[in-house]
Amino acid sequence: MTAYILRRLLYVLPIALGVTVLVFSLVHLAPGDPLNAVVAPDAPKEVVEQLKRDYGFDKPLPVQYFIWLGRTLTGDLGTSVATGRSVTEALRAAVPNTLVLAAGASLLGFTLGCLFGGIAGYYQGTWIDKLSTAIAITGVSIPHYWLGIVLVIVFAVELNTLPAMGMGPGGSSAWAWDIEHMKHLVLPVVTLSVIPMGIVTRTMRAAMAEILSQEFVQTLRAKGLRSYQVLAHVVKNAAPTVLAVLGLQLGYLMGGSILVETVFSWPGTGFLLNDAIFRRDIPLLQGTILVLAMFFVVLNLMVDILQSAIDPRMART
């Protein structure tokens, strides 16, 4: 087990390096001039050249990459071209807000997904299975930004029961555990949890159905084990597959919440990323994508370790 963990940790290093190369390259391949956000179209050429030197845009891309990588390793992600604010400071304020949203959506989506999928797999072929499958397909098919708009119209405009924008009263950008902030959390959490719920439901259902058809389950029943004891064995064997999907979906909730955060004006990394894209703010764009990508890498490492702890056979592969 220890050797497996060390081996996985070693794999993270080249993956992380590859992520930095991709993040830097893809951002710079996008069309447009990053200085357009701060320089007027009729600005003197000398001013433009000076700004390029200040931000390092006058150097060749390989040189820019190594300079950026060196700063990144020290925790300095640069300075926003549009606002002049430190990218590290902007992310330090935005990441906790996205974590709150992702944690709530994960808890709701994963709980419902495992519940619906487990019931559908155990009672496969019945009306319960068909109902759970229909719910899962609906959840996967609905665009979450459209669902968010519909929820705002129903609960914020028509019923006037839940707030539609922001993460707290008075445009608060800091989270607090009180009833007012919890109200602002309801609509974006429900919106963001629908797709993961559908995917986890289908995965759990398929894993349960496959394991229930195996011979060892019949052996357990022949030995006289009760239904809940058999179910415990089935769930344990289905856990590694479901965990892999949970890890991917949690990464999606962190990095794919850009549309949901924009719809609800939630001041997280998705909202920050959306602003950086429209302003062509390269330092902010690079820093945000890098943090989200590294979160995804670390999350998958943790999932691999959890899978090997549940099923020791995976540590030997």
Number of C-alpha atoms within 10 A of each C-alpha: 14 9 10 16 16 10 11 15 12 11 12 16 11 10 13 16 11 11 17 21 16 13 17 23 15 10 17 15 8 10 8 10 12 18 19 15 14 15 14 10 7 6 9 10 9 9 11 16 12 13 17 15 12 10 16 15 16 14 12 9 14 12 13 16 16 12 12 20 18 13 13 16 9 8 10 16 24 21 20 20 23 20 12 10 13 17 21 20 13 18 19 13 15 21 20 16 20 23 15 16 25 24 17 19 26 24 14 18 27 25 15 19 30 22 18 25 30 28 18 26 27 17 16 20 10 11 11 16 20 14 13 24 21 13 19 24 17 14 20 18 12 14 15 22 20 14 18 23 17 14 19 22 14 14 15 17 14 10 10 12 11 19 21 25 20 21 28 21 13 7 12 13 16 13 14 12 7 9 10 14 18 15 16 20 25 16 23 30 22 20 24 29 26 27 25 27 31 28 24 28 33 27 24 27 28 19 22 26 20 13 17 20 10 11 9 14 17 12 12 15 13 9 9 10 13 10 10 9 12 18 17 11 15 22 18 11 16 22 18 21 14 24 19 15 20 24 20 16 24 21 22 16 24 23 21 16 26 21 18 24 26 20 20 22 17 29 22 27 29 27 21 21 22 16 17 20 13 9 20 22 24 23 22 29 22 23 26 25 20 21 17 18 19 17 16 20 18 16 16 21 18 14 18 20 19 16 20 18 14 13 15 13 11 15 16 10 7
